[in-house]
Amino acid sequence: MADPAANGNTDSGGSRIGRVPAGYWLAGAFLLVVPSFASNFVMYQIFGWSFILGMISLSLMFLAGYGGMFSLAQMTVAGLAGYVVAICGTSAITDISQNWPWYINIPAALLIAAIFATIVGWLAVRTEGIYTIMITLAVASAFFYFTRQNYVLFNGFSGFNGIFPPQLFGVDWRNPIAFYYLALFWAVFWYLAVLYVSRSPMGLALQGIRDNPRRMAALGFDVTLHRVAAYTFAAFPAAIGGILLTWQSAQISPGTAGIGPVIDILVIAVIGGLRHPIGPFVGAFVYVILKSFSIDILVALGMAGERFQLLIGLGFLAIVFWSPDGLLGLWAKLRDLNRRDPLIGRLVRRL
């Protein structure tokens, strides 16, 4: 048997691990030890919320970055999964909730969310550009008003409260430490899943369709099928994020998947960057920091705290103006500048 090293074929699992940048290992080690020094607010509200919004934004990044399809219905998919958990599971609205066990209501939420996303994708992939955005926005608007006006199934404007995660393995998953690790696990899982799929035959075909659909169709690829399949796959990280978001706040209402949150997911994805799966999580962390502390900053500056959306909007405009590819694009520009001009690179590192 020939030695793989003799012909340079050394692409083993160990070499793949060795190619992981050191920054990823440091970030992973840091996230694992956060509960040892962080407060409950930081674990539950800052990191937990960032992981959840990052997963929902990741579903948008997968569609837009790898498929060239901008969907504004990903928060709607997340909201639908949260509603299904509330309706099929246990909540304070006992007249509607069915009290099914977790091993039935959670798979039901994922299945219904995936079917809904597939239908949305089947409608949306027949359009391009602004028309895709308008169709998915129309779906998000229709879902918001339907849940707000339907009291038989969705309990109307009030929605559901008292929705708690199951006591699985004897762990209270709403405990800040437990919920932190639960959200971290799913965030890492879907990050790796999207990264894997993007390098699989399906992901490579989807990127080819994004760049030149006519050529891919001429090569024998079913363009419509690949695009609809992308919507189906993207439903799962969004649905998991929606379930965790429902458990985190212990409630779900029409406002959870309203027009504001729908736009927020787009803002998060664009801020982080649409070229890599880590971008949505970077954007989510920046968004949560601004959302959590912008009011305090404005009050300290003697301005009205209600204008915190203005601060978030200005931050969004500044990032997009300096780097259309988001924070990841800005970081890539700084690294490129460092390689071309060592003097400026040293200045950047000092800053």
BALUMTOR-404427 format. One line per 8 residues: number of its first residue (from 0); their letters; for each residue x negated, y negated, z of C-alpha. Coordinates in nm, 4 decimals. Layout:
NUM> a> X/Y/Z; ...
END
This chain:
0> madpaang> 0.0000/0.0000/0.0000; -0.1325/-0.3408/-0.0923; -0.2138/-0.5853/0.1827; 0.0180/-0.8875/0.1608; -0.2653/-1.1130/0.2691; -0.4726/-0.9985/-0.0273; -0.2466/-1.1726/-0.2793; -0.1481/-1.4642/-0.0583
8> ntdsggsr> 0.1959/-1.3278/0.0276; 0.1971/-1.4197/0.3953; 0.5458/-1.5717/0.4184; 0.6424/-1.3775/0.7294; 0.8618/-1.4791/1.0196; 0.5557/-1.5905/1.2135; 0.4362/-1.8185/0.9340; 0.7827/-1.9715/0.9049
16> igrvpagy> 0.7806/-2.0481/1.2752; 0.4367/-2.1980/1.2344; 0.5673/-2.4380/0.9705; 0.8210/-2.5900/1.2108; 0.7015/-2.9457/1.2893; 0.5720/-3.0037/1.6395; 0.8329/-3.2757/1.6914; 1.1102/-3.0173/1.6653
24> wlagafll> 0.9535/-2.8043/1.9376; 0.9152/-3.1084/2.1620; 1.2731/-3.2164/2.0984; 1.3993/-2.8646/2.1726; 1.2023/-2.8421/2.4962; 1.3297/-3.1855/2.5999; 1.6930/-3.0947/2.5338; 1.6594/-2.7740/2.7343
32> vvpsfasn> 1.5356/-2.9572/3.0450; 1.7661/-3.2619/3.0252; 1.9994/-3.1292/3.3017; 1.7054/-3.1155/3.5432; 1.6820/-3.4951/3.5608; 1.9843/-3.6484/3.3841; 2.3034/-3.7632/3.5542; 2.6409/-3.6065/3.4884
40> fvmyqifg> 2.7381/-3.9103/3.2805; 2.4342/-3.8734/3.0559; 2.4846/-3.4989/3.0089; 2.8600/-3.5060/2.9602; 2.9287/-3.8387/2.7932; 2.6067/-3.9276/2.6097; 2.4587/-3.5959/2.4982; 2.7779/-3.3893/2.5000
48> wsfilgmi> 2.9665/-3.6456/2.2934; 2.6678/-3.6880/2.0607; 2.6532/-3.3142/1.9926; 3.0270/-3.3037/1.9191; 3.0333/-3.6029/1.6871; 2.7134/-3.4733/1.5273; 2.8808/-3.1425/1.4380; 3.1827/-3.3145/1.2845
56> slslmfla> 2.9552/-3.5523/1.0927; 2.7414/-3.2549/0.9900; 3.0389/-3.1144/0.8007; 3.0629/-3.4435/0.6088; 2.6865/-3.4462/0.5504; 2.7033/-3.0939/0.4039; 2.9730/-3.1947/0.1563; 2.8231/-3.5318/0.0651
64> gyggmfsl> 2.4521/-3.4557/0.0845; 2.4510/-3.1145/-0.0830; 2.7731/-3.1314/-0.2834; 2.8094/-3.4990/-0.3680; 3.1656/-3.4959/-0.2267; 3.2576/-3.7670/0.0243; 3.5427/-3.6331/0.2342; 3.7167/-3.8520/0.4912
72> aqmtvagl> 3.9244/-3.5588/0.6138; 3.6599/-3.3932/0.8340; 3.7830/-3.5628/1.1518; 4.1321/-3.4509/1.0517; 4.0084/-3.0905/1.0340; 3.8589/-3.1333/1.3813; 4.1820/-3.2853/1.5135; 4.3895/-3.0032/1.3675
80> agyvvaic> 4.1711/-2.7433/1.5426; 4.2134/-2.9316/1.8693; 4.5901/-2.9402/1.8242; 4.6069/-2.5668/1.7505; 4.4131/-2.4912/2.0703; 4.6561/-2.7114/2.2634; 4.9656/-2.5602/2.1022; 4.8588/-2.1963/2.1124
88> gtsaitdi> 4.6717/-2.2187/2.4428; 4.7463/-2.3812/2.7760; 4.8186/-2.7461/2.8477; 5.0276/-2.9667/3.0734; 5.3004/-2.9746/2.8066; 5.4417/-2.6359/2.9005; 5.7477/-2.6700/2.6761; 5.5285/-2.6510/2.3635
96> sqnwpwyi> 5.2057/-2.4709/2.4575; 5.2280/-2.0933/2.4109; 4.9672/-1.9870/2.6703; 4.7946/-1.7431/2.4388; 4.4550/-1.6116/2.5596; 4.1386/-1.7799/2.4350; 4.0412/-1.4876/2.2106; 4.3572/-1.5525/2.0097
104> nipaalli> 4.4039/-1.9303/2.0126; 4.0409/-2.0190/1.9312; 4.0175/-1.7887/1.6254; 4.3628/-1.9155/1.5233; 4.2358/-2.2740/1.5430; 3.9319/-2.1916/1.3296; 4.1400/-2.0003/1.0733; 4.4069/-2.2697/1.0379
112> aaifativ> 4.1421/-2.5416/1.0133; 3.9600/-2.3455/0.7420; 4.2818/-2.2893/0.5440; 4.3717/-2.6575/0.5749; 4.0221/-2.7640/0.4596; 4.0398/-2.5227/0.1669; 4.3686/-2.6749/0.0530; 4.2265/-3.0266/0.0890
120> gwlavrte> 3.9180/-2.9202/-0.1037; 4.1274/-2.7582/-0.3775; 4.3009/-3.0939/-0.4260; 3.9944/-3.3138/-0.3862; 3.7455/-3.1329/-0.6118; 3.9540/-3.2154/-0.9157; 3.8577/-3.5801/-0.8712; 3.5279/-3.7672/-0.8415
128> giytimit> 3.3894/-4.0744/-0.6681; 3.6361/-4.3199/-0.5219; 3.9308/-4.0947/-0.6074; 3.7965/-3.8167/-0.3857; 3.7582/-4.0637/-0.1011; 4.1121/-4.1936/-0.1517; 4.2674/-3.8458/-0.1599; 4.0943/-3.7341/0.1588
136> lavasaff> 4.1767/-4.0668/0.3254; 4.5401/-4.0194/0.2265; 4.5340/-3.6722/0.3856; 4.3848/-3.8171/0.7052; 4.6479/-4.0941/0.7152; 4.9328/-3.8494/0.6524; 4.8100/-3.6220/0.9323; 4.7864/-3.9158/1.1744
144> yftrqnyv> 5.1404/-4.0385/1.1086; 5.2853/-3.6869/1.0979; 5.1463/-3.5943/1.4386; 5.2545/-3.9308/1.5772; 5.6130/-3.8896/1.4641; 5.6565/-3.5143/1.5219; 5.7654/-3.4326/1.8788; 5.8750/-3.0735/1.8339
152> lfngfsgf> 5.5298/-2.9318/1.7563; 5.2759/-3.2110/1.8204; 5.4565/-3.3976/2.1035; 5.4442/-3.7225/1.9118; 5.2531/-4.0254/2.0314; 5.1635/-3.8744/2.3714; 5.0056/-3.5586/2.2373; 4.8780/-3.3009/2.4864
160> ngifppql> 4.6854/-3.3282/2.8102; 4.5593/-3.0842/3.0694; 4.3706/-2.8808/2.8075; 4.0809/-2.7003/2.9712; 3.8297/-2.4461/2.8398; 3.8749/-2.0837/2.9509; 3.6909/-1.9560/3.2576; 3.4781/-1.7258/3.0444
168> fgvdwrnp> 3.2056/-1.5236/3.2260; 3.3174/-1.6914/3.5478; 3.1751/-2.0298/3.4355; 3.3587/-2.3600/3.4612; 3.2777/-2.4917/3.1137; 3.3934/-2.8431/3.2015; 3.1129/-2.8667/3.4535; 2.8671/-3.1225/3.3092
176> iafyylal> 2.5724/-2.8825/3.2996; 2.7722/-2.5929/3.1536; 2.9431/-2.8151/2.8975; 2.6095/-2.9697/2.8000; 2.4572/-2.6320/2.7198; 2.7760/-2.5172/2.5451; 2.7750/-2.8218/2.3161; 2.3984/-2.7928/2.2645
184> fwavfwyl> 2.4292/-2.4272/2.1656; 2.6917/-2.4947/1.8994; 2.5100/-2.8041/1.7729; 2.1890/-2.6031/1.7217; 2.3838/-2.3111/1.5750; 2.5541/-2.5221/1.3090; 2.2398/-2.7193/1.2372; 2.0557/-2.3947/1.1606
192> avlyvsrs> 2.3566/-2.2545/0.9725; 2.3780/-2.5566/0.7429; 2.0017/-2.5498/0.6930; 2.0181/-2.1807/0.6007; 2.3147/-2.2194/0.3655; 2.1498/-2.5155/0.1925; 1.8607/-2.2850/0.0965; 2.0789/-1.9880/0.0049
200> pmglalqg> 2.1920/-1.9157/-0.3529; 2.5262/-2.0805/-0.2784; 2.3617/-2.3927/-0.1395; 2.1165/-2.4220/-0.4272; 2.3999/-2.3766/-0.6772; 2.6019/-2.6429/-0.4953; 2.3114/-2.8859/-0.5201; 2.2759/-2.8062/-0.8890
208> irdnprrm> 2.6464/-2.8775/-0.9358; 2.6000/-3.2049/-0.7497; 2.3262/-3.3123/-0.9912; 2.4677/-3.1786/-1.3180; 2.8025/-2.9955/-1.3043; 2.8291/-2.9535/-1.6806; 2.4953/-2.7805/-1.7071; 2.5760/-2.5516/-1.4138
216> aalgfdvt> 2.9081/-2.4615/-1.5743; 2.7268/-2.3850/-1.8990; 2.4960/-2.1518/-1.7040; 2.7999/-1.9546/-1.5865; 2.8605/-2.1018/-1.2396; 3.2198/-2.1634/-1.1300; 3.1985/-2.5305/-1.0348; 3.5449/-2.5522/-0.8773
224> lhrvaayt> 3.4976/-2.2344/-0.6733; 3.1649/-2.3516/-0.5292; 3.3057/-2.6904/-0.4357; 3.6139/-2.5443/-0.2674; 3.3940/-2.2911/-0.0839; 3.1859/-2.5834/0.0439; 3.4988/-2.7391/0.1942; 3.5863/-2.4086/0.3586
232> faafpaai> 3.2404/-2.3678/0.5097; 3.2304/-2.7313/0.6263; 3.5557/-2.6758/0.8139; 3.3910/-2.4550/1.0759; 3.1439/-2.7018/1.2351; 3.4183/-2.9668/1.2244; 3.6670/-2.7299/1.3901; 3.4217/-2.6288/1.6644
240> ggilltwq> 3.3517/-2.9968/1.7235; 3.7253/-3.0659/1.7449; 3.7793/-2.7897/2.0002; 3.4895/-2.9107/2.2152; 3.6134/-3.2699/2.1871; 3.9563/-3.1577/2.3089; 3.8028/-2.9723/2.6027; 3.5739/-3.2612/2.6877
248> saqispgt> 3.8555/-3.5144/2.7221; 4.1140/-3.2519/2.8280; 4.3589/-3.4059/2.5816; 4.4442/-3.4466/2.2149; 4.6638/-3.7145/2.0610; 4.7211/-3.8695/1.7164; 4.4591/-4.1323/1.7952; 4.1930/-3.8622/1.8257
256> agigpvid> 4.2056/-3.8128/1.4487; 4.3304/-4.1610/1.3604; 4.1932/-4.3830/1.0880; 3.9375/-4.5378/1.3249; 3.7723/-4.2065/1.4209; 3.7829/-4.0967/1.0558; 3.5789/-4.4008/0.9556; 3.3510/-4.3535/1.2576
264> ilviavig> 3.2474/-4.0103/1.1277; 3.1520/-4.1654/0.7949; 2.9551/-4.4391/0.9741; 2.7709/-4.1818/1.1859; 2.6762/-3.9718/0.8844; 2.5524/-4.2730/0.6879; 2.3581/-4.4176/0.9832; 2.1730/-4.0914/1.0399
272> glrhpigp> 2.1212/-4.0074/0.6756; 2.2811/-3.7650/0.4316; 1.9662/-3.5876/0.3120; 1.9005/-3.3577/0.6082; 2.1193/-3.1799/0.8674; 1.9427/-3.3575/1.1558; 2.0694/-3.6929/1.0273; 2.4273/-3.6649/1.1623
280> fvgafvyv> 2.2992/-3.5894/1.5124; 2.0626/-3.8874/1.5026; 2.3477/-4.1079/1.3835; 2.5832/-3.9676/1.6476; 2.3347/-4.0410/1.9264; 2.2870/-4.4003/1.8070; 2.6640/-4.4444/1.7760; 2.7341/-4.3070/2.1243
288> ilksfsid> 2.4656/-4.5298/2.2787; 2.6148/-4.8372/2.1112; 2.9691/-4.7305/2.1982; 2.8801/-4.6668/2.5624; 2.6657/-4.9711/2.6351; 2.7563/-5.2399/2.3802; 3.0257/-5.3818/2.6098; 2.7716/-5.4237/2.8911
296> ilvalgma> 2.5288/-5.5885/2.6493; 2.7903/-5.8340/2.5249; 2.9076/-5.9190/2.8760; 2.5464/-5.9789/2.9821; 2.5123/-6.2184/2.6872; 2.8248/-6.4032/2.7967; 3.0383/-6.2728/2.5070; 3.3748/-6.0993/2.5121
304> gerfqlli> 3.3414/-5.7271/2.5776; 3.6194/-5.6552/2.3275; 3.3789/-5.7435/2.0470; 3.1750/-5.4263/2.0901; 3.2955/-5.3076/1.7475; 3.1243/-5.6136/1.6026; 2.7923/-5.5031/1.7513; 2.8381/-5.1528/1.6126
312> glgflaiv> 2.9277/-5.2964/1.2710; 2.6233/-5.5243/1.2676; 2.3987/-5.2323/1.3570; 2.5525/-5.0278/1.0774; 2.5041/-5.3074/0.8232; 2.1435/-5.3640/0.9315; 2.0535/-4.9954/0.8943; 2.2238/-4.9599/0.5561
320> fwspdgll> 2.0666/-5.2852/0.4323; 1.7129/-5.1840/0.5219; 1.7548/-4.8174/0.4341; 2.0446/-4.6828/0.2244; 1.9346/-4.3336/0.3319; 1.9938/-4.4142/0.6986; 1.7504/-4.3827/0.9860; 1.5883/-4.0758/0.8322
328> glwaklrd> 1.5205/-4.2740/0.5153; 1.3746/-4.5578/0.7196; 1.1475/-4.3142/0.9020; 1.0350/-4.1678/0.5681; 0.9517/-4.5181/0.4433; 0.7406/-4.5866/0.7527; 0.5502/-4.2599/0.7071; 0.4904/-4.3396/0.3408
336> lnrrdpli> 0.3715/-4.6868/0.4372; 0.1368/-4.5316/0.6899; -0.0196/-4.3121/0.4214; -0.0614/-4.5990/0.1751; -0.1841/-4.8639/0.4190; -0.3619/-4.7327/0.7321; -0.3799/-5.0826/0.8826; -0.0027/-5.1295/0.8704
344> grlvrrl> 0.0381/-4.7702/0.9885; -0.1646/-4.8418/1.3017; 0.0475/-5.1507/1.3644; 0.3675/-4.9474/1.3284; 0.2395/-4.6843/1.5708; 0.1543/-4.9532/1.8250; 0.5024/-5.1013/1.7945
END
